[in-house]
Each structure stands twice: as structure tokens, then as C-alpha cells.
Amino acid sequence: MISRVLEPEVMDDPEQAVAYAKADFEEENQGFVDRFREYNPDMTEGHVLDLGCGPGDIPIRLVCALPRCRVTGVDASPPMIRLAKEAVRKAGLTDRITLRCERFQNLVLPEPADAAISNSLLHHLHNPLQFWYWLKKLVKPGSVVLVMDLLRPESPESAQAIVDQYAKGEPAILRRDFYHSLLAAFTEDEVAAQLAELNLSRLLIDVPDDRHWVVGGRIY
Ligand SMILES: C[S@@+](CC[C@H](N)C(=O)[O-])C[C@H]1O[C@@H](n2cnc3c(N)ncnc32)[C@H](O)[C@@H]1O
């Protein structure tokens, strides 16, 4: 198994942000929202926090699926937040989705959220323990959390094969970022060790396909 190759934490290159926003993540993002609802079937209202919300597609899908919920999306990248604001305005959802351009490590909420989600953020972080620490701190005890990210493949060749299989025909910048993200990602065992270190082993880890892990459950 290869070691992690870190990538920059924040996606603040405007060209990179636009390529990401234009990519077709419909199946993955809708699947993420559907999974959140499966983990949290009783949630019909309340405040959901999205850490590393990127261009805002998941917050939009979530409030459309749960019309009495509101979302705060947080991302440290100014171009990502600009794209997210534009998408939210176009969707007519500015009253239900709040976007904040800041690092989650600096986030202060007026009160803890009722649930938290995060897709594809953890692999950007040099210190992943900060993420689990803040996740726990930013929600009410007993809240449902759902976190998903990429799995690090066995070798650079396997990473390239995944890029070729799933991002065929995508722009070069997106393929490059996908490859680097795979090399920066964590293994299932590493995620389990992070959860154990923060006393979060009650959360369940699942590996739903050849390139993702998912962690979900109630956080205390
Ligand atoms: C790969 S994108 C995922 C975007 C979105 N969650 C999605 O699934 O479409 C990861 C995002 O996390 C953001 N990010 C990285 N480190 C961050 C931090 N410390 N605080 C807030 N956002 C961060 C990046 O700027 C980037 O927009």
C-alpha cells in the first residue's frame, strides 16, 4: 500500500473550482443525500451543517429533499463559495441555504447544528483528527452525521485506472485533481483509527464501492 501524498487543503484556484462545479456528480451527490435520509429517516426539519460544501450541489439537493430543513455550507475557498452562492440564488433557495467562506476549524455557530454532512473533504486535510474533533463539537449530542470520501488505492497505477474508468472524457484539470485526491485519500483502516482516537468508534464505516468509504451514525 502506498503512503498518502498530500494535496493542498483548499481548492482556491478559480479554474479548478469551475471544473469541479461543471462536472457531473449527479449520481454520487444524489446518492449521498438519499443515504443521509436513510440514516436519519426521522429528520424532517432542523439545521444541517455541510463541511467543505464546494459549489453547493449537495446542500441544494438536501433542502429540495427535506423542504423544512435549512443548511449552512462552509468552504474555505472563495471561488467555490462564489459558485455555490450563484447556484443557490439560481435555485431560489437563498432563504434556506447559508454559505460561509471560512475554514471549518475557525467556525463559530450561534448554536450547534442538528446534523452534519461532509463529502470529499477529509482527504484534503493534513491533520484529519481536526475534522472529527470539529464535527463532534459543531453538532448537538445525538445528531446524525454522514461523511463520505475517497479510498486510497493500492498503487499509483490503480489510482490511474480508477480515473480512466470513472472520469473518462472529463477535462484534464478534473482528471488531474481526481488522481491527486485518490493518492491523498485515507484507507478504511486509517479512518477507523481516526474514529477510535476521538472516541467515535460507535459511528459505522461502510465501503459501498471500489473508491469510497462512508461513515455515519449518531455522534455523542
Ligand atoms: C472535493 S471538494 C468537495 C465539495 C463538496 N462537498 C462536494 O461533494 O461537491 C472539497 C472542498 O473542501 C474545501 N475545504 C478544504 N479544506 C477546508 C477547510 N479546512 N475548511 C473548509 N473547507 C475546506 C475545499 O476548498 C473544497 O471546496
The ligand as an SDF file (V2000), in Angstrom:
LIG
                    3D

 27 29  0  0  0  0  0  0  0  0999 V2000
  -13.5170   17.9490   -3.2680 C   0  0  0  0  0  0  0  0  0  0  0  0
  -14.3750   19.3480   -2.6930 S   0  0  0  0  0  0  0  0  0  0  0  0
  -15.9480   18.6570   -2.2480 C   0  0  0  0  0  0  0  0  0  0  0  0
  -17.0720   19.6580   -2.3730 C   0  0  0  0  0  0  0  0  0  0  0  0
  -18.4640   19.1660   -1.9950 C   0  0  0  0  0  0  0  0  0  0  0  0
  -18.5330   18.6460   -0.6580 N   0  0  0  0  0  0  0  0  0  0  0  0
  -18.9770   18.1600   -2.9840 C   0  0  0  0  0  0  0  0  0  0  0  0
  -19.0790   16.9910   -2.6270 O   0  0  0  0  0  0  0  0  0  0  0  0
  -19.2970   18.5260   -4.1150 O   0  0  0  0  0  0  0  0  0  0  0  0
  -13.6460   19.6730   -1.0930 C   0  0  0  0  0  0  0  0  0  0  0  0
  -13.8910   21.0950   -0.6220 C   0  0  0  0  0  0  0  0  0  0  0  0
  -13.4210   21.2430    0.7220 O   0  0  0  0  0  0  0  0  0  0  0  0
  -12.8940   22.5480    0.8490 C   0  0  0  0  0  0  0  0  0  0  0  0
  -12.0010   22.6150    2.0200 N   0  0  0  0  0  0  0  0  0  0  0  0
  -10.7810   22.0730    2.1530 C   0  0  0  0  0  0  0  0  0  0  0  0
  -10.2900   22.3270    3.3810 N   0  0  0  0  0  0  0  0  0  0  0  0
  -11.2200   23.0510    4.0380 C   0  0  0  0  0  0  0  0  0  0  0  0
  -11.3120   23.6130    5.3490 C   0  0  0  0  0  0  0  0  0  0  0  0
  -10.3140   23.4840    6.2330 N   0  0  0  0  0  0  0  0  0  0  0  0
  -12.4300   24.2690    5.7020 N   0  0  0  0  0  0  0  0  0  0  0  0
  -13.4440   24.4090    4.8120 C   0  0  0  0  0  0  0  0  0  0  0  0
  -13.4100   23.9230    3.5530 N   0  0  0  0  0  0  0  0  0  0  0  0
  -12.3190   23.2450    3.1720 C   0  0  0  0  0  0  0  0  0  0  0  0
  -12.1910   22.7860   -0.4780 C   0  0  0  0  0  0  0  0  0  0  0  0
  -11.9680   24.1550   -0.7310 O   0  0  0  0  0  0  0  0  0  0  0  0
  -13.1690   22.1500   -1.4510 C   0  0  0  0  0  0  0  0  0  0  0  0
  -14.0860   23.0650   -1.9670 O   0  0  0  0  0  0  0  0  0  0  0  0
  1  2  1  0
  2  3  1  0
  2 10  1  0
  3  4  1  0
  4  5  1  0
  5  6  1  0
  5  7  1  0
  7  8  2  0
  7  9  1  0
 10 11  1  0
 11 12  1  0
 11 26  1  0
 12 13  1  0
 13 14  1  0
 13 24  1  0
 14 15  1  0
 14 23  1  0
 15 16  2  0
 16 17  1  0
 17 18  1  0
 17 23  2  0
 18 19  1  0
 18 20  2  0
 20 21  1  0
 21 22  2  0
 22 23  1  0
 24 25  1  0
 24 26  1  0
 26 27  1  0
M  CHG  2   2   1   9  -1
M  END
$$$$
